[in-house]
Amino acid sequence: MSNYIAITTDKELQNTIKKGLTVVDYGAEWCSPCKKFKSTYKKFSEDNNDVTFIVIDVDKFDGDTPSSVPTFKFFNNGKQTMEFAGADKNKFEKCLNELKESKELK
């Protein structure tokens, strides 16, 4: 099973984030920074098989979405641990490492 998943419903999202480490990328097709960061996000998913990477297009998602894109949310067993907006690779990597460290502390 791939750890890089496109999701369109809130029910799918809730079922996926409840177990393990998950990162959710809220973006849109019309968003230039989202498009530029997509390959970086995909590379992080390939390098971190212990984390589930979810992609949500805010224009096609049936649940609540952030007001700015891209926005990244980080979850540990369903509990949101961090969130930030913007296509900042260094900040993303820092948050991802903190998420992985939070698993080790449990």
MDAnalysis code that builds the backbone (N, CA, C; Angstrom):
import MDAnalysis as mda
import numpy as np

u = mda.Universe.empty(318, n_residues=106, atom_resindex=np.repeat(np.arange(106), 3), trajectory=True)
u.add_TopologyAttr("name", ["N", "CA", "C"] * 106)
u.add_TopologyAttr("resid", np.arange(1, 107))
u.add_TopologyAttr("resname", ["MET", "SER", "ASN", "TYR", "ILE", "ALA", "ILE", "THR", "THR", "ASP", "LYS", "GLU", "LEU", "GLN", "ASN", "THR", "ILE", "LYS", "LYS", "GLY", "LEU", "THR", "VAL", "VAL", "ASP", "TYR", "GLY", "ALA", "GLU", "TRP", "CYS", "SER", "PRO", "CYS", "LYS", "LYS", "PHE", "LYS", "SER", "THR", "TYR", "LYS", "LYS", "PHE", "SER", "GLU", "ASP", "ASN", "ASN", "ASP", "VAL", "THR", "PHE", "ILE", "VAL", "ILE", "ASP", "VAL", "ASP", "LYS", "PHE", "ASP", "GLY", "ASP", "THR", "PRO", "SER", "SER", "VAL", "PRO", "THR", "PHE", "LYS", "PHE", "PHE", "ASN", "ASN", "GLY", "LYS", "GLN", "THR", "MET", "GLU", "PHE", "ALA", "GLY", "ALA", "ASP", "LYS", "ASN", "LYS", "PHE", "GLU", "LYS", "CYS", "LEU", "ASN", "GLU", "LEU", "LYS", "GLU", "SER", "LYS", "GLU", "LEU", "LYS"])
u.atoms.positions = np.array([
    [0.840, -1.189, 0.000],
    [0.000, 0.000, 0.000],
    [0.885, 1.253, 0.000],
    [0.528, 2.196, -0.815],
    [1.280, 3.438, -0.908],
    [1.039, 4.309, 0.325],
    [2.037, 5.085, 0.692],
    [1.873, 6.009, 1.817],
    [1.572, 7.414, 1.305],
    [1.244, 7.555, 0.013],
    [0.912, 8.831, -0.629],
    [-0.498, 8.689, -1.187],
    [-1.468, 9.379, -0.553],
    [-2.878, 9.122, -0.843],
    [-3.614, 10.430, -1.124],
    [-4.376, 10.456, -2.210],
    [-5.274, 11.582, -2.492],
    [-6.635, 11.252, -1.879],
    [-7.182, 12.207, -1.134],
    [-8.443, 11.985, -0.421],
    [-9.428, 13.094, -0.794],
    [-10.707, 12.720, -0.936],
    [-11.728, 13.708, -1.307],
    [-12.852, 13.847, -0.284],
    [-12.910, 12.945, 0.712],
    [-13.995, 13.038, 1.696],
    [-13.445, 13.147, 3.117],
    [-14.200, 13.827, 3.949],
    [-13.805, 13.977, 5.345],
    [-13.793, 12.625, 6.056],
    [-14.706, 11.746, 5.675],
    [-14.762, 10.414, 6.285],
    [-13.460, 9.650, 6.006],
    [-12.989, 9.700, 4.755],
    [-11.711, 9.060, 4.412],
    [-10.574, 9.655, 5.236],
    [-10.583, 10.978, 5.355],
    [-9.536, 11.664, 6.106],
    [-9.525, 11.205, 7.553],
    [-10.670, 11.209, 8.201],
    [-10.754, 10.828, 9.616],
    [-10.304, 9.383, 9.823],
    [-10.674, 8.495, 8.905],
    [-10.267, 7.089, 9.014],
    [-8.770, 6.910, 8.819],
    [-8.172, 7.743, 7.983],
    [-6.753, 7.594, 7.672],
    [-5.859, 8.183, 8.756],
    [-6.246, 9.323, 9.334],
    [-5.367, 9.988, 10.310],
    [-5.407, 9.349, 11.694],
    [-6.374, 8.479, 11.957],
    [-6.529, 8.000, 13.336],
    [-5.434, 7.047, 13.803],
    [-4.674, 6.475, 12.879],
    [-3.603, 5.548, 13.277],
    [-2.280, 5.985, 12.680],
    [-1.279, 6.066, 13.522],
    [0.068, 6.355, 13.051],
    [0.332, 7.827, 12.800],
    [1.416, 8.076, 12.078],
    [1.849, 9.425, 11.762],
    [1.329, 9.805, 10.387],
    [0.731, 11.003, 10.293],
    [0.123, 11.444, 9.039],
    [0.405, 12.918, 8.805],
    [0.684, 13.250, 7.546],
    [0.808, 14.645, 7.125],
    [-0.258, 14.887, 6.067],
    [-0.978, 15.993, 6.202],
    [-2.017, 16.347, 5.235],
    [-1.610, 17.629, 4.527],
    [-1.602, 17.573, 3.206],
    [-1.280, 18.710, 2.353],
    [-2.579, 19.215, 1.733],
    [-3.020, 20.400, 2.179],
    [-4.189, 21.046, 1.587],
    [-3.693, 21.984, 0.497],
    [-4.116, 21.734, -0.732],
    [-3.678, 22.554, -1.854],
    [-4.796, 22.733, -2.860],
    [-4.432, 23.284, -4.021],
    [-5.393, 23.499, -5.098],
    [-4.656, 23.513, -6.431],
    [-5.367, 23.103, -7.473],
    [-4.761, 23.070, -8.802],
    [-4.324, 24.450, -9.269],
    [-5.026, 25.499, -8.879],
    [-4.739, 26.860, -9.332],
    [-3.619, 27.524, -8.523],
    [-3.134, 26.849, -7.495],
    [-2.145, 27.416, -6.567],
    [-0.724, 27.130, -7.060],
    [-0.023, 28.165, -7.483],
    [1.342, 28.013, -8.001],
    [2.314, 27.448, -6.961],
    [2.349, 27.972, -5.717],
    [3.247, 27.385, -4.713],
    [2.916, 25.909, -4.423],
    [1.633, 25.555, -4.485],
    [1.230, 24.155, -4.272],
    [1.836, 23.268, -5.346],
    [1.755, 23.714, -6.590],
    [2.297, 22.941, -7.710],
    [3.808, 22.783, -7.577],
    [4.479, 23.858, -7.178],
    [5.939, 23.813, -7.052],
    [6.375, 22.879, -5.930],
    [5.597, 22.805, -4.850],
    [5.966, 21.990, -3.687],
    [5.577, 20.522, -3.858],
    [4.728, 20.225, -4.824],
    [4.204, 18.865, -4.991],
    [5.307, 17.817, -5.126],
    [6.331, 18.084, -5.940],
    [7.408, 17.098, -6.117],
    [8.221, 16.933, -4.834],
    [8.379, 18.005, -4.078],
    [9.089, 17.941, -2.797],
    [8.304, 17.076, -1.810],
    [6.995, 17.294, -1.744],
    [6.119, 16.527, -0.861],
    [6.168, 15.046, -1.233],
    [6.111, 14.756, -2.527],
    [6.164, 13.375, -3.006],
    [7.503, 12.731, -2.619],
    [8.599, 13.475, -2.737],
    [9.923, 12.965, -2.373],
    [9.976, 12.644, -0.873],
    [9.423, 13.539, -0.043],
    [9.368, 13.260, 1.400],
    [8.590, 11.968, 1.660],
    [7.508, 11.731, 0.921],
    [6.727, 10.502, 1.124],
    [7.551, 9.270, 0.762],
    [8.349, 9.375, -0.288],
    [9.185, 8.247, -0.704],
    [10.285, 7.959, 0.314],
    [10.766, 9.003, 0.973],
    [11.863, 8.859, 1.937],
    [11.400, 8.544, 3.354],
    [10.095, 8.576, 3.603],
    [9.556, 8.375, 4.956],
    [8.386, 7.395, 4.907],
    [8.689, 6.123, 4.727],
    [7.643, 5.109, 4.591],
    [6.833, 4.886, 5.856],
    [7.326, 5.389, 6.981],
    [6.624, 5.219, 8.254],
    [5.577, 6.303, 8.493],
    [5.417, 7.206, 7.535],
    [4.453, 8.307, 7.640],
    [3.505, 8.231, 6.450],
    [2.213, 8.485, 6.688],
    [1.235, 8.560, 5.603],
    [1.143, 10.011, 5.140],
    [1.239, 10.227, 3.851],
    [1.161, 11.562, 3.256],
    [-0.134, 11.667, 2.464],
    [-1.005, 12.572, 2.892],
    [-2.308, 12.760, 2.263],
    [-2.296, 14.059, 1.461],
    [-2.929, 14.008, 0.297],
    [-3.089, 15.184, -0.555],
    [-4.580, 15.476, -0.659],
    [-4.944, 16.735, -0.378],
    [-6.341, 17.151, -0.488],
    [-6.421, 18.397, -1.360],
    [-7.235, 18.314, -2.413],
    [-7.541, 19.483, -3.236],
    [-8.730, 20.177, -2.575],
    [-8.524, 21.383, -2.087],
    [-9.565, 22.069, -1.313],
    [-10.834, 22.315, -2.126],
    [-10.712, 22.362, -3.448],
    [-11.882, 22.590, -4.291],
    [-12.698, 21.326, -4.536],
    [-12.134, 20.168, -4.179],
    [-12.828, 18.892, -4.399],
    [-13.141, 18.155, -3.101],
    [-12.737, 18.710, -1.975],
    [-12.898, 18.053, -0.681],
    [-14.239, 18.421, -0.070],
    [-14.921, 17.442, 0.551],
    [-16.258, 17.702, 1.100],
    [-16.253, 18.159, 2.559],
    [-15.073, 18.309, 3.158],
    [-14.996, 18.730, 4.560],
    [-14.440, 20.143, 4.696],
    [-14.143, 20.518, 5.934],
    [-13.569, 21.827, 6.205],
    [-12.140, 21.886, 5.686],
    [-11.770, 23.054, 5.176],
    [-10.417, 23.258, 4.665],
    [-9.873, 24.580, 5.174],
    [-8.548, 24.716, 5.226],
    [-7.955, 25.977, 5.666],
    [-8.208, 27.087, 4.642],
    [-8.080, 28.328, 5.087],
    [-8.358, 29.463, 4.206],
    [-7.200, 29.781, 3.268],
    [-5.996, 29.314, 3.588],
    [-4.868, 29.559, 2.689],
    [-4.222, 28.235, 2.297],
    [-3.678, 28.213, 1.086],
    [-3.004, 27.018, 0.583],
    [-1.648, 27.410, 0.020],
    [-0.662, 26.529, 0.120],
    [-0.759, 25.233, 0.782],
    [-0.722, 25.370, 2.299],
    [-1.431, 24.478, 2.953],
    [-1.371, 24.338, 4.405],
    [-1.073, 22.878, 4.706],
    [-0.193, 22.671, 5.664],
    [0.197, 21.320, 6.067],
    [-0.200, 21.095, 7.516],
    [-0.869, 19.968, 7.764],
    [-1.249, 19.578, 9.119],
    [-0.591, 18.233, 9.427],
    [-0.106, 18.113, 10.664],
    [0.638, 16.930, 11.102],
    [-0.135, 16.255, 12.229],
    [-0.322, 14.935, 12.121],
    [-1.119, 14.182, 13.083],
    [-0.352, 12.980, 13.621],
    [-0.543, 12.725, 14.905],
    [-0.016, 11.528, 15.551],
    [-1.205, 10.800, 16.161],
    [-1.578, 9.657, 15.574],
    [-2.731, 8.871, 16.026],
    [-3.995, 9.710, 16.158],
    [-4.270, 10.524, 15.135],
    [-5.494, 11.316, 15.088],
    [-5.423, 12.662, 15.772],
    [-4.382, 12.908, 16.550],
    [-4.257, 14.185, 17.262],
    [-3.348, 15.118, 16.455],
    [-3.882, 16.296, 16.121],
    [-3.074, 17.255, 15.375],
    [-1.980, 17.808, 16.283],
    [-0.735, 17.758, 15.787],
    [0.402, 18.214, 16.577],
    [0.968, 19.545, 16.080],
    [0.847, 19.805, 14.771],
    [1.391, 21.034, 14.184],
    [0.603, 21.401, 12.939],
    [0.773, 22.670, 12.529],
    [0.157, 23.159, 11.296],
    [0.917, 24.397, 10.852],
    [1.113, 24.526, 9.551],
    [1.649, 25.780, 9.019],
    [1.219, 25.951, 7.578],
    [1.186, 27.192, 7.129],
    [0.838, 27.523, 5.749],
    [2.081, 28.017, 5.031],
    [2.182, 27.654, 3.756],
    [3.299, 28.098, 2.932],
    [4.140, 26.929, 2.456],
    [4.792, 27.132, 1.316],
    [5.600, 26.071, 0.701],
    [7.058, 26.209, 1.118],
    [7.317, 26.024, 2.403],
    [8.650, 26.188, 2.974],
    [9.238, 24.809, 3.275],
    [10.178, 24.374, 2.443],
    [10.755, 23.032, 2.571],
    [11.440, 22.833, 3.918],
    [12.197, 23.829, 4.380],
    [12.908, 23.694, 5.657],
    [11.937, 23.570, 6.823],
    [10.893, 24.382, 6.812],
    [9.893, 24.319, 7.886],
    [9.153, 22.974, 7.832],
    [8.842, 22.528, 6.621],
    [8.167, 21.243, 6.467],
    [9.023, 20.125, 7.048],
    [10.294, 20.119, 6.687],
    [11.200, 19.070, 7.170],
    [11.329, 19.118, 8.696],
    [11.394, 20.303, 9.256],
    [11.483, 20.455, 10.717],
    [10.224, 19.879, 11.392],
    [9.057, 20.231, 10.864],
    [7.805, 19.714, 11.435],
    [7.697, 18.200, 11.281],
    [8.119, 17.680, 10.128],
    [8.085, 16.235, 9.905],
    [8.999, 15.520, 10.898],
    [10.192, 16.049, 11.110],
    [11.117, 15.444, 12.080],
    [10.554, 15.502, 13.493],
    [9.911, 16.615, 13.858],
    [9.282, 16.726, 15.184],
    [8.152, 15.710, 15.328],
    [7.397, 15.517, 14.255],
    [6.317, 14.530, 14.283],
    [6.886, 13.131, 14.519],
    [7.943, 12.796, 13.816],
    [8.553, 11.476, 13.964],
    [9.160, 11.304, 15.357],
    [9.721, 12.366, 15.911],
    [10.242, 12.307, 17.279],
    [9.126, 12.117, 18.287],
    [7.955, 12.701, 18.037],
    [6.820, 12.568, 18.970],
    [6.368, 11.115, 19.050],
    [6.527, 10.367, 17.966],
    [6.173, 8.936, 17.986],
    [7.145, 8.182, 18.890],
    [8.412, 8.552, 18.812],
    [9.435, 7.860, 19.593],
    [9.271, 8.101, 21.092],
    [8.675, 9.240, 21.450],
    [8.498, 9.572, 22.866],
    [7.376, 8.779, 23.503],
    [6.481, 8.207, 22.718],
    [5.317, 7.493, 23.279],
    [5.677, 6.103, 23.703],
])
